[in-house]
């Protein structure tokens, strides 16, 4: 006897209710599968968020079809069609305009959009299509980021703090000179004084290779050679 039937003997798994439950379970599993990758990368929309989005999209799709059948309406996609603008609001909330002028969270927003479509596929009974899409998205999220780093395509935000006894005007002038030479833009430039020392803080958005060039230029400067580096959030 099927072990599932032992726990839920009253459900006819070949009937509409059983099929709906299986579709919802698959949607939750596939959404969680993609969400786990986001969770491991410490993204805002992680395991639970993606699981709930996929589950909800599947449930709305099932309800849309069943309500249309009960009411005798031919518009079986009326409720399901509202999932797309609804997911758009959630995706927009995950996009952050950073102080650097850049945008983070685009990959997370796109993932949310795709996870909703996977949930809809599960709700519509397109199991293999949903599984295939989940595997492709998971592989893309895991491998494309690595490829971008290896090919030096991905930009990173690095925060620099220069500590010097020199006047602030001299530090700022030298920093602008170096950035102009490297064709890079300064972000969030701040100057403070602590214990008789000037602290010049600024951010630079650039690829890893370009960040190395920035650090080399700072080390060779007599004014800015004493500095600290802190990695900022990923440009995602």
Secondary structure, 3 states (H helix, E strand, C coil): CCHHHHHCCCCCCCCHHHHHHHHHHHHHHHHHHHHHHHHHCCCCCCHHHHHHHHHHHHHHHHHHHHHHHHHCCCCCCCCCCHHHHHHHHHHHHHCEECCCCCEECHHHHHHHHHHHHHHHHHHCCCHHHHHHHHHHHHHHHHHHHHHHHHCCCCEEEEEEEEEECCCHHHHHHHHHHHHHHHCCCEEEEEEEEECCEEEEEEEEEEEHHHHHHHHHHHHCCCCCCCEEEEEEEECC
